[in-house]
Amino acid sequence: MNSETQYEDSVSTLVLENIKNKLINAFRESGQHAAASCSSNNSYSLVTKDIQANEELRRAKIDGAITWLRTELLEMRSQDRQLAKTLLDLNTEIQRLRREHESSNSDKKPKANNNDPETSFHGGGTDEDQSFIQMN
């Protein structure tokens, strides 16, 4: 696993753990508020047991939701990488087709005829001939 992937995994884990803690605290505070509203000790113990059972159930649901989120994030990362690979392959194919098209167009361009006086004067000869012509 490369360092970028490890970093993404650790960030995802931290974000999900933060969400989990916030949800647990929110449920815990609502449970404590309900327990405080009960007046007698007997009903308080029943409510406390019910609140604890509900809190365990909520924690299990939260853990399940976090696991599902992790799974979805990993699947999205996999799809992202596959899409990036596809785009790179398409770009490579486009570049190859461009080069192929340019080379086929350059093959179709008419070649200079060395027997033609106009083209042989301007296009024929060496670099020294060209520089001599330009100087005079």
C-alpha positions as CSV (number, residue, x, y, z in Angstrom):
1,M,0.0,0.0,0.0
2,N,1.5,3.4,-0.9
3,S,1.7,6.3,1.5
4,E,-1.2,8.2,-0.1
5,T,-3.5,5.3,0.4
6,Q,-2.4,4.8,4.0
7,Y,-3.0,8.5,4.6
8,E,-6.5,8.3,3.1
9,D,-7.3,5.3,5.2
10,S,-6.2,7.0,8.4
11,V,-8.1,10.1,7.6
12,S,-11.3,8.1,6.8
13,T,-10.9,6.2,10.0
14,L,-10.5,9.4,12.0
15,V,-13.6,11.0,10.4
16,L,-15.7,7.9,11.0
17,E,-14.5,7.6,14.6
18,N,-15.3,11.2,15.2
19,I,-18.9,10.7,13.9
20,K,-19.2,7.6,16.0
21,N,-18.2,9.4,19.2
22,K,-20.5,12.3,18.5
23,L,-23.5,9.9,17.9
24,I,-22.6,7.9,21.1
25,N,-22.4,11.1,23.2
26,A,-25.7,12.4,21.8
27,F,-27.5,9.2,22.6
28,R,-25.8,9.0,26.0
29,E,-26.9,12.5,26.9
30,S,-30.5,11.9,25.8
31,G,-30.6,8.7,27.9
32,Q,-29.2,10.4,30.9
33,H,-31.8,13.1,30.5
34,A,-34.6,10.5,30.4
35,A,-33.2,8.8,33.5
36,A,-33.1,12.0,35.4
37,S,-36.7,12.7,34.8
38,C,-37.8,9.5,36.6
39,S,-38.8,10.1,40.2
40,S,-38.8,6.8,42.1
41,N,-35.8,4.5,42.6
42,N,-37.6,1.4,41.3
43,S,-38.7,3.0,38.1
44,Y,-35.2,4.5,37.8
45,S,-33.5,1.1,37.8
46,L,-36.0,-0.2,35.2
47,V,-35.4,2.9,33.1
48,T,-31.7,2.6,33.5
49,K,-31.6,-1.0,32.3
50,D,-33.9,0.0,29.4
51,I,-31.6,2.9,28.6
52,Q,-28.5,0.7,28.7
53,A,-30.1,-1.9,26.4
54,N,-31.1,0.9,24.0
55,E,-27.6,2.4,24.2
56,E,-26.0,-1.0,23.4
57,L,-28.5,-1.5,20.5
58,R,-27.7,2.0,19.2
59,R,-24.0,1.4,19.5
60,A,-24.4,-1.8,17.5
61,K,-26.3,0.1,14.8
62,I,-23.7,2.9,14.8
63,D,-20.9,0.3,14.4
64,G,-22.8,-1.3,11.6
65,A,-23.3,2.0,9.9
66,I,-19.6,2.9,10.2
67,T,-18.7,-0.5,8.8
68,W,-21.0,0.1,5.9
69,L,-19.5,3.5,5.3
70,R,-16.0,2.1,5.3
71,T,-17.1,-0.5,2.8
72,E,-18.7,2.2,0.6
73,L,-15.6,4.4,0.8
74,L,-13.3,1.6,-0.2
75,E,-15.6,0.7,-3.1
76,M,-15.6,4.4,-4.2
77,R,-11.8,4.5,-4.0
78,S,-11.6,1.4,-6.2
79,Q,-14.0,2.9,-8.7
80,D,-12.0,6.1,-8.7
81,R,-8.8,4.3,-9.4
82,Q,-10.4,2.3,-12.2
83,L,-11.8,5.5,-13.7
84,A,-8.4,7.2,-13.5
85,K,-6.8,4.2,-15.3
86,T,-9.5,4.3,-18.0
87,L,-9.0,8.0,-18.5
88,L,-5.2,7.6,-18.8
89,D,-5.7,4.7,-21.3
90,L,-8.1,6.9,-23.3
91,N,-5.6,9.8,-23.3
92,T,-2.8,7.5,-24.5
93,E,-5.1,6.2,-27.3
94,I,-6.0,9.7,-28.3
95,Q,-2.4,10.7,-28.5
96,R,-1.5,7.6,-30.5
97,L,-4.4,8.4,-33.0
98,R,-3.3,12.0,-33.3
99,R,0.3,11.0,-34.1
100,E,-1.1,8.4,-36.6
101,H,-3.4,11.1,-38.2
102,E,-0.5,13.6,-38.4
103,S,1.8,11.2,-40.0
104,S,-0.8,10.1,-42.5
105,N,-1.5,13.8,-43.4
106,S,2.2,14.5,-43.8
107,D,2.5,11.5,-46.2
108,K,-0.4,12.9,-48.3
109,K,1.3,16.4,-48.7
110,P,2.8,16.9,-52.2
111,K,6.6,16.6,-52.2
112,A,8.8,19.3,-53.7
113,N,9.8,18.5,-57.3
114,N,13.5,19.1,-57.7
115,N,13.1,19.6,-61.5
116,D,10.7,22.5,-60.9
117,P,12.8,25.7,-61.2
118,E,10.8,27.5,-58.6
119,T,11.0,24.8,-55.9
120,S,14.5,23.9,-56.7
121,F,15.7,27.5,-56.3
122,H,13.9,28.0,-53.0
123,G,14.0,24.5,-51.5
124,G,17.1,22.9,-53.1
125,G,20.7,23.3,-52.3
126,T,22.6,23.4,-49.0
127,D,22.4,25.7,-46.1
128,E,25.5,27.5,-47.5
129,D,23.6,28.1,-50.7
130,Q,20.7,29.5,-48.8
131,S,22.8,31.8,-46.7
132,F,24.6,33.0,-49.8
133,I,21.3,33.8,-51.5
134,Q,20.1,35.7,-48.5
135,M,23.3,37.8,-48.3
136,N,23.0,38.8,-52.0
